[in-house]
Amino acid sequence: MAQRQVLQRLIWVSCGLAMALFGRAVAANDLLLSSSIGEAGIDALRLHSTPYNLMGRKIAIGQVEIGRPGQFGIDKAVAQNRAVPLTRVFYRNSPARINTNVDGHAQNVASIMISSAKAMRGVAPAARLYSSAAGTPKRYGQPEECLSAQHVALQNGGDVRAINFSFGEALRQDPRPKPVLDGNALLTQCVDWSARIHNVLYVIAGNQGKGGISIPTDNFNGVNVAFTTRLKGIFSKVDFANLGDPSGSGSAIAGIESNVGPRRAIGLVAPGNDVPMVSLSGSLTTSSGTSFAAPHVTATVALLQEYGDRQLRVSCKQTPGCALPWTLRARRHEVMKAVLLNSTDKLKDTGDGLNLGMSKTILDKNNRTWIESDAYKNPKIPLNFQMGTGQLNAFRAYQQFSAGQWSPESPVPAIGWDYRAVSLRRDEGGGMRDEGQKPDSSPLPHPSPFQDYVLEKPLQKGSFVAATLVWDRLVELIDKNKNSEFDMGEGFRDRGLNTLHLYLMQAGETDVRRSIWSSVSDVDSLQHLFYQIPETGQYKIRVVFQKQVNEAVQNYAIAWWTVPAR
């Protein structure tokens, strides 16, 4: 009898422990799902699981800040914490000094990207993260920051797909006479030059109100990120701490805290309010700001690029030189930018697919949706001032990217992307290629003044079309010692921005003046249209080389998402 009672007690204890552990597992899983990387946020957790199994494996991403995260094995601050497994850390363009420049903010940012902690998994926990501390002095520090960015871009054999900037330089410290955010600060030009030469997508934390660190948020070739907060547990509203619309009383800070002129800074938004992260000690904490929104975007690139490389291994093995829909163009930073911006959430789909399957309605600070903004109504304004094209959705970005690359030489499917060139000189043999660029940016064949992407199936009346076109500003290095690298004391030359326009047209139409809708900004390095189809029918998307400022050939990336007629 006594033995039976002991056995029953052991069974009860075992069952109790099992239920407690199960409860903890369920609680941890629920916490992840409701976190910024789960369904309540960017929906990246879905990509970690089967059948996708995307964790950012073998993909290199970078981080540049004033300080750096701690690396296990060299820094005492993380001696008891292996949750953020960095690949390498640096001080500017040299190996990191032991126990020096370690910074809690940089650690928090890195954890959002690559944390392996069970209770706070990073967006891409298997990605290779290279981090450099610029260690900028109180004086003007943009040359050191540029040197750090270049050094990170050259890691992993020169194959770093995205670099995170959760810091910036105050405009008041810029040495130019009466500086404004016009794209000509040294660090801003450095970002645009490096993006093009090193083929890296720079992800920049957006400005956060008066007194912010606004350089290099006036870049052209990267993407700036603002942050959202939760409504009823879902990240779906632009946080009040972001910079407000410069109209009215805010116009006094135009050019100081926002770009000079009509060009808008924010490319998209991502969760950033009370975001969980890992501290140097390994404990969980929360914080808010654009600093913590940006790494969601950077690490999403690693997930997408892991998928792209997986597809390339098959495509390039089967066909010498690789074949559509997967070529080395999938690694282009312009492609990643177009894919991320075009796949954002704007309006929650009602279940009929007409809103492109979007999972959330995103609101600005005044509770207005994207289609209530001037960006929806004015073809000269491609970006909503507060939210850009909408909120990052990692799963939708996967859907956009996995559709593959398609050529305008034949009708294209409802969803896809392309990397190509347009030229104002018909005798040109291909797209731009600058000395020092990587082989996958080799000249593109036979560009013309425009490219038509004719959709192979009619589009459904009442459905939305999303299309995003991006290209680079041409910034060149003033290379005094001819080593093809930025060195202290050197600078850059801005050769300006060519203008491309984007049109939605009926398939048989040839005159853009009779287009259904368009995105025709003359100041931005991107065009974005989001438009509701008026009648079921055949349509096409046209890219036009509108105005030449530098070279006669302009490379571009385009992504589109449509709904075929039923």
Secondary structure, 3 states (H helix, E strand, C coil): CHHHHHHHHHHHHHHHHHHHHHHHHHHHHHHHHCCCCCCCCCCCHHHHCCCCCCCCCCCEEEEEECCECCCCCCCHHHCCCCCCCCCEEEECCEECCCCCCECHHHHHHHHHHHCEECCEECCCCCCEEEEEECCCCCCCCHHHHHHHHHHHHCHHHHCCCEEEECCCECHHHCCCCCCCCCCCCHHHHHHHHHHHHCCCEEEEECCCCCCCCCECCCCCCCEEEEEEEEECCEEEEECCCCCCCCCHHHHHHECCCECCCCCCCEEEEEECCCEEEECCCCCEEEECCHHHHHHHHHHHHHHHHHHHHHHHHHHHHHCCCCECCECHHHHCHHHHHHHHHHCCECCCCCCCCCCCCCCCCCECCCCCCHHHCHHHHCCCCCCECCCECCECCHHHHHHHHHCCECCCCCCECCEEEEEEEEECCCCCCCCCCCCCCCHHHCCCCCCECEEEEEECCCECCCCEEEEEEECCCCEEEECCCCCCCCCCCCEEEECCCCEEEEEEEECCCCCHHHCCEEECCCCCCEEEEEEECCCCECEEEEEEEEECCCCCEEEEEEEEECCECC
